[in-house]
Amino acid sequence: MFDRASPYLRLARVDKPVGTFLLLWPTLGALSIAADGHPPPHLLVTFILGSFLMRSAGCVANDLADERFDAHVTRTKHRPLVCGAISRKQARRFLFLLLVLAALLLLPLNALTGLYALGASAIALCYPLGKRVFGLPQVVLGVAFSFGIPMAFASVLDFVPAVAWWLCAANLFWVVGYDTAYAMVDRPDDLLAGVRSSAITFGRHEVLAASGCFAAYLGIFAVLAIASGWTAAFWVGWTGALGCVVDQCFKMGSRDPALCFEAFNRAHRTGLCMLVGLAWALT
């Protein structure tokens, strides 16, 4: 039974949970702020499951769109669709199932949360196309990965305050920063395949650009902390996040594909530090 399910699990990247963490930590941080540090348990469960399902759906949609390109990229040529372990028809059915399960999670929530969820789904499903026409598809990914923030506020407050959009801006910078490290790994193959990325667009300034994005991420959080009067506990988490991004920048600076990939895989630690700092400051 496990062998039969294994291609589907790999298609959904269950074996690579980093992407789920990168989506989840900012969402839980927003939920914590919206609920003054005490998010309702049912919302915690909903957003944890929703993050897993939507990230999985995004991976399936990405593989369906990129099957032809993935066959020529060293890192992706063994994915289930490329290898024939799953047919396109099976992958489309699996994608539909994931989206239905995610939609069911929305039923107990208010209409505003549902509207933001529709927007998030549309952008996530369009992301693979962005790599064909847009020089910075990481921005599209950043928007998709930021939608959990207004959804979290909407689910608690039934409106989205200004602080949520500042959190979205910070998260957008963060996504562009860490996904540039990911793009640096695939740059030679992407150039051959004609796929666009921030690593290609930024060229030899890619590390500087990613560092600037990380600085903007940390800077926006620092301004929000001062304006909101978050306690010193937040700054412990903020300092941990600073240490994480410095480590990432050094790894990216080497331009070694293995170290760049390690920088990406460690990126979620930055978000986790920020989440812990927020949760600690608000409780």
LUMDREN-969472 format. One record per residue (C-alpha): residue in three letters; x, y, z; residue number from 1. Coordinates in steps of 0.05 Angstrom, whole numbers, plus 5000, padded with zeros to 4 digits. Layout:
N
(r "ala"; (X; Y; Z); NUM)
...
***
This chain:
283
(r "met"; (5000; 5000; 5000); 1)
(r "phe"; (5057; 5048; 5017); 2)
(r "asp"; (5091; 5032; 4951); 3)
(r "arg"; (5027; 5050; 4914); 4)
(r "ala"; (5021; 5116; 4952); 5)
(r "ser"; (5094; 5133; 4948); 6)
(r "pro"; (5093; 5168; 4880); 7)
(r "tyr"; (5035; 5212; 4904); 8)
(r "leu"; (5072; 5229; 4968); 9)
(r "arg"; (5133; 5248; 4928); 10)
(r "leu"; (5091; 5288; 4879); 11)
(r "ala"; (5062; 5327; 4939); 12)
(r "arg"; (5133; 5334; 4968); 13)
(r "val"; (5112; 5301; 5033); 14)
(r "asp"; (5184; 5278; 5038); 15)
(r "lys"; (5208; 5350; 5033); 16)
(r "pro"; (5168; 5390; 5085); 17)
(r "val"; (5210; 5454; 5080); 18)
(r "gly"; (5160; 5486; 5033); 19)
(r "thr"; (5103; 5474; 5081); 20)
(r "phe"; (5142; 5505; 5138); 21)
(r "leu"; (5158; 5566; 5095); 22)
(r "leu"; (5084; 5576; 5083); 23)
(r "leu"; (5062; 5558; 5154); 24)
(r "trp"; (5107; 5599; 5200); 25)
(r "pro"; (5086; 5668; 5173); 26)
(r "thr"; (5013; 5646; 5174); 27)
(r "leu"; (5016; 5624; 5246); 28)
(r "gly"; (5052; 5688; 5264); 29)
(r "ala"; (4995; 5728; 5233); 30)
(r "leu"; (4945; 5685; 5269); 31)
(r "ser"; (4980; 5698; 5335); 32)
(r "ile"; (4980; 5773; 5325); 33)
(r "ala"; (4907; 5774; 5303); 34)
(r "ala"; (4886; 5734; 5365); 35)
(r "asp"; (4931; 5773; 5414); 36)
(r "gly"; (4974; 5713; 5426); 37)
(r "his"; (4917; 5664; 5439); 38)
(r "pro"; (4893; 5635; 5372); 39)
(r "pro"; (4834; 5588; 5378); 40)
(r "pro"; (4855; 5515; 5372); 41)
(r "his"; (4807; 5500; 5315); 42)
(r "leu"; (4839; 5556; 5274); 43)
(r "leu"; (4909; 5530; 5289); 44)
(r "val"; (4889; 5461; 5263); 45)
(r "thr"; (4854; 5491; 5202); 46)
(r "phe"; (4914; 5533; 5181); 47)
(r "ile"; (4964; 5477; 5194); 48)
(r "leu"; (4925; 5429; 5151); 49)
(r "gly"; (4909; 5482; 5100); 50)
(r "ser"; (4983; 5501; 5092); 51)
(r "phe"; (5001; 5428; 5081); 52)
(r "leu"; (4946; 5417; 5030); 53)
(r "met"; (4956; 5481; 4990); 54)
(r "arg"; (5032; 5472; 4988); 55)
(r "ser"; (5021; 5401; 4963); 56)
(r "ala"; (4971; 5425; 4911); 57)
(r "gly"; (5020; 5478; 4888); 58)
(r "cys"; (5074; 5425; 4879); 59)
(r "val"; (5028; 5381; 4837); 60)
(r "ala"; (5006; 5440; 4794); 61)
(r "asn"; (5079; 5461; 4785); 62)
(r "asp"; (5100; 5391; 4763); 63)
(r "leu"; (5042; 5386; 4714); 64)
(r "ala"; (5063; 5453; 4683); 65)
(r "asp"; (5138; 5439; 4684); 66)
(r "glu"; (5141; 5366; 4664); 67)
(r "arg"; (5176; 5382; 4598); 68)
(r "phe"; (5227; 5427; 4633); 69)
(r "asp"; (5238; 5381; 4693); 70)
(r "ala"; (5263; 5326; 4647); 71)
(r "his"; (5324; 5369; 4630); 72)
(r "val"; (5340; 5394; 4700); 73)
(r "thr"; (5388; 5351; 4742); 74)
(r "arg"; (5351; 5364; 4807); 75)
(r "thr"; (5282; 5348; 4780); 76)
(r "lys"; (5291; 5295; 4727); 77)
(r "his"; (5271; 5239; 4775); 78)
(r "arg"; (5204; 5269; 4796); 79)
(r "pro"; (5144; 5221; 4791); 80)
(r "leu"; (5113; 5254; 4729); 81)
(r "val"; (5178; 5256; 4691); 82)
(r "cys"; (5194; 5184; 4708); 83)
(r "gly"; (5125; 5159; 4689); 84)
(r "ala"; (5109; 5135; 4760); 85)
(r "ile"; (5045; 5176; 4755); 86)
(r "ser"; (5007; 5195; 4693); 87)
(r "arg"; (4983; 5266; 4679); 88)
(r "lys"; (4911; 5243; 4688); 89)
(r "gln"; (4927; 5214; 4757); 90)
(r "ala"; (4964; 5277; 4776); 91)
(r "arg"; (4904; 5321; 4755); 92)
(r "arg"; (4857; 5278; 4797); 93)
(r "phe"; (4904; 5283; 4856); 94)
(r "leu"; (4907; 5358; 4849); 95)
(r "phe"; (4831; 5362; 4848); 96)
(r "leu"; (4828; 5320; 4911); 97)
(r "leu"; (4877; 5365; 4948); 98)
(r "leu"; (4838; 5427; 4928); 99)
(r "val"; (4772; 5396; 4950); 100)
(r "leu"; (4802; 5377; 5018); 101)
(r "ala"; (4829; 5448; 5026); 102)
(r "ala"; (4761; 5477; 5008); 103)
(r "leu"; (4727; 5434; 5061); 104)
(r "leu"; (4770; 5466; 5114); 105)
(r "leu"; (4740; 5533; 5096); 106)
(r "leu"; (4668; 5513; 5110); 107)
(r "pro"; (4667; 5533; 5184); 108)
(r "leu"; (4703; 5599; 5170); 109)
(r "asn"; (4674; 5666; 5149); 110)
(r "ala"; (4663; 5688; 5077); 111)
(r "leu"; (4721; 5738; 5076); 112)
(r "thr"; (4771; 5683; 5093); 113)
(r "gly"; (4742; 5642; 5036); 114)
(r "leu"; (4750; 5699; 4987); 115)
(r "tyr"; (4824; 5707; 5005); 116)
(r "ala"; (4832; 5631; 4998); 117)
(r "leu"; (4805; 5635; 4927); 118)
(r "gly"; (4855; 5689; 4910); 119)
(r "ala"; (4912; 5648; 4942); 120)
(r "ser"; (4892; 5586; 4902); 121)
(r "ala"; (4889; 5625; 4836); 122)
(r "ile"; (4958; 5656; 4845); 123)
(r "ala"; (4990; 5591; 4869); 124)
(r "leu"; (4963; 5554; 4807); 125)
(r "cys"; (4987; 5610; 4761); 126)
(r "tyr"; (5058; 5611; 4790); 127)
(r "pro"; (5087; 5559; 4741); 128)
(r "leu"; (5066; 5604; 4683); 129)
(r "gly"; (5102; 5663; 4714); 130)
(r "lys"; (5168; 5629; 4701); 131)
(r "arg"; (5155; 5634; 4626); 132)
(r "val"; (5136; 5707; 4621); 133)
(r "phe"; (5162; 5744; 4683); 134)
(r "gly"; (5235; 5757; 4700); 135)
(r "leu"; (5221; 5753; 4775); 136)
(r "pro"; (5172; 5694; 4785); 137)
(r "gln"; (5195; 5693; 4857); 138)
(r "val"; (5151; 5754; 4867); 139)
(r "val"; (5090; 5714; 4844); 140)
(r "leu"; (5110; 5659; 4892); 141)
(r "gly"; (5118; 5711; 4947); 142)
(r "val"; (5048; 5736; 4936); 143)
(r "ala"; (5020; 5665; 4938); 144)
(r "phe"; (5059; 5648; 5001); 145)
(r "ser"; (5035; 5712; 5035); 146)
(r "phe"; (4960; 5701; 5027); 147)
(r "gly"; (4957; 5660; 5091); 148)
(r "ile"; (4970; 5725; 5129); 149)
(r "pro"; (4906; 5763; 5110); 150)
(r "met"; (4868; 5698; 5114); 151)
(r "ala"; (4891; 5690; 5187); 152)
(r "phe"; (4869; 5760; 5205); 153)
(r "ala"; (4803; 5752; 5168); 154)
(r "ser"; (4788; 5687; 5204); 155)
(r "val"; (4796; 5720; 5272); 156)
(r "leu"; (4773; 5792; 5261); 157)
(r "asp"; (4729; 5787; 5198); 158)
(r "phe"; (4770; 5844; 5169); 159)
(r "val"; (4843; 5855; 5150); 160)
(r "pro"; (4879; 5912; 5186); 161)
(r "ala"; (4938; 5951; 5160); 162)
(r "val"; (4989; 5911; 5200); 163)
(r "ala"; (4971; 5849; 5159); 164)
(r "trp"; (4992; 5883; 5094); 165)
(r "trp"; (5058; 5904; 5125); 166)
(r "leu"; (5069; 5832; 5145); 167)
(r "cys"; (5053; 5812; 5074); 168)
(r "ala"; (5105; 5861; 5048); 169)
(r "ala"; (5158; 5833; 5096); 170)
(r "asn"; (5140; 5762; 5076); 171)
(r "leu"; (5144; 5779; 5002); 172)
(r "phe"; (5216; 5805; 5010); 173)
(r "trp"; (5233; 5742; 5050); 174)
(r "val"; (5207; 5695; 4997); 175)
(r "val"; (5244; 5730; 4941); 176)
(r "gly"; (5308; 5726; 4983); 177)
(r "tyr"; (5306; 5652; 5001); 178)
(r "asp"; (5278; 5630; 4934); 179)
(r "thr"; (5335; 5665; 4899); 180)
(r "ala"; (5381; 5616; 4934); 181)
(r "tyr"; (5338; 5560; 4905); 182)
(r "ala"; (5341; 5591; 4836); 183)
(r "met"; (5417; 5595; 4840); 184)
(r "val"; (5419; 5519; 4843); 185)
(r "asp"; (5380; 5512; 4778); 186)
(r "arg"; (5408; 5572; 4741); 187)
(r "pro"; (5450; 5533; 4689); 188)
(r "asp"; (5392; 5486; 4672); 189)
(r "asp"; (5342; 5543; 4672); 190)
(r "leu"; (5384; 5582; 4622); 191)
(r "leu"; (5385; 5523; 4576); 192)
(r "ala"; (5310; 5510; 4584); 193)
(r "gly"; (5291; 5583; 4576); 194)
(r "val"; (5259; 5587; 4645); 195)
(r "arg"; (5264; 5654; 4681); 196)
(r "ser"; (5284; 5666; 4753); 197)
(r "ser"; (5310; 5719; 4800); 198)
(r "ala"; (5379; 5687; 4798); 199)
(r "ile"; (5381; 5699; 4723); 200)
(r "thr"; (5350; 5769; 4725); 201)
(r "phe"; (5395; 5794; 4781); 202)
(r "gly"; (5455; 5763; 4748); 203)
(r "arg"; (5521; 5774; 4785); 204)
(r "his"; (5484; 5818; 4836); 205)
(r "glu"; (5438; 5761; 4859); 206)
(r "val"; (5470; 5754; 4928); 207)
(r "leu"; (5467; 5829; 4940); 208)
(r "ala"; (5394; 5831; 4918); 209)
(r "ala"; (5375; 5772; 4963); 210)
(r "ser"; (5412; 5805; 5021); 211)
(r "gly"; (5373; 5869; 5009); 212)
(r "cys"; (5308; 5829; 5011); 213)
(r "phe"; (5328; 5798; 5077); 214)
(r "ala"; (5345; 5866; 5105); 215)
(r "ala"; (5277; 5893; 5084); 216)
(r "tyr"; (5243; 5834; 5117); 217)
(r "leu"; (5279; 5845; 5182); 218)
(r "gly"; (5271; 5920; 5178); 219)
(r "ile"; (5195; 5918; 5169); 220)
(r "phe"; (5189; 5871; 5228); 221)
(r "ala"; (5232; 5918; 5270); 222)
(r "val"; (5189; 5978; 5253); 223)
(r "leu"; (5125; 5938; 5269); 224)
(r "ala"; (5154; 5915; 5335); 225)
(r "ile"; (5171; 5986; 5356); 226)
(r "ala"; (5104; 6014; 5332); 227)
(r "ser"; (5064; 5958; 5365); 228)
(r "gly"; (5103; 5957; 5430); 229)
(r "trp"; (5121; 5883; 5426); 230)
(r "thr"; (5161; 5862; 5487); 231)
(r "ala"; (5235; 5845; 5490); 232)
(r "ala"; (5218; 5772; 5479); 233)
(r "phe"; (5204; 5788; 5406); 234)
(r "trp"; (5274; 5815; 5397); 235)
(r "val"; (5303; 5749; 5419); 236)
(r "gly"; (5267; 5716; 5360); 237)
(r "trp"; (5286; 5774; 5314); 238)
(r "thr"; (5359; 5765; 5332); 239)
(r "gly"; (5355; 5691; 5318); 240)
(r "ala"; (5324; 5707; 5250); 241)
(r "leu"; (5381; 5756; 5237); 242)
(r "gly"; (5432; 5702; 5251); 243)
(r "cys"; (5396; 5654; 5204); 244)
(r "val"; (5395; 5703; 5145); 245)
(r "val"; (5469; 5720; 5156); 246)
(r "asp"; (5484; 5646; 5151); 247)
(r "gln"; (5443; 5641; 5087); 248)
(r "cys"; (5478; 5700; 5056); 249)
(r "phe"; (5547; 5671; 5069); 250)
(r "lys"; (5525; 5605; 5037); 251)
(r "met"; (5496; 5640; 4977); 252)
(r "gly"; (5559; 5682; 4971); 253)
(r "ser"; (5598; 5620; 4956); 254)
(r "arg"; (5554; 5608; 4895); 255)
(r "asp"; (5565; 5534; 4906); 256)
(r "pro"; (5501; 5498; 4885); 257)
(r "ala"; (5503; 5451; 4945); 258)
(r "leu"; (5511; 5508; 4994); 259)
(r "cys"; (5458; 5549; 4960); 260)
(r "phe"; (5410; 5490; 4965); 261)
(r "glu"; (5428; 5484; 5039); 262)
(r "ala"; (5414; 5558; 5048); 263)
(r "phe"; (5345; 5547; 5019); 264)
(r "asn"; (5331; 5485; 5061); 265)
(r "arg"; (5350; 5524; 5124); 266)
(r "ala"; (5308; 5585; 5106); 267)
(r "his"; (5248; 5562; 5146); 268)
(r "arg"; (5289; 5571; 5210); 269)
(r "thr"; (5286; 5646; 5200); 270)
(r "gly"; (5210; 5644; 5199); 271)
(r "leu"; (5208; 5597; 5259); 272)
(r "cys"; (5252; 5644; 5300); 273)
(r "met"; (5206; 5702; 5282); 274)
(r "leu"; (5144; 5661; 5300); 275)
(r "val"; (5173; 5640; 5367); 276)
(r "gly"; (5192; 5712; 5383); 277)
(r "leu"; (5122; 5736; 5365); 278)
(r "ala"; (5086; 5681; 5404); 279)
(r "trp"; (5130; 5693; 5465); 280)
(r "ala"; (5120; 5769; 5462); 281)
(r "leu"; (5045; 5765; 5455); 282)
(r "thr"; (5030; 5713; 5509); 283)
***
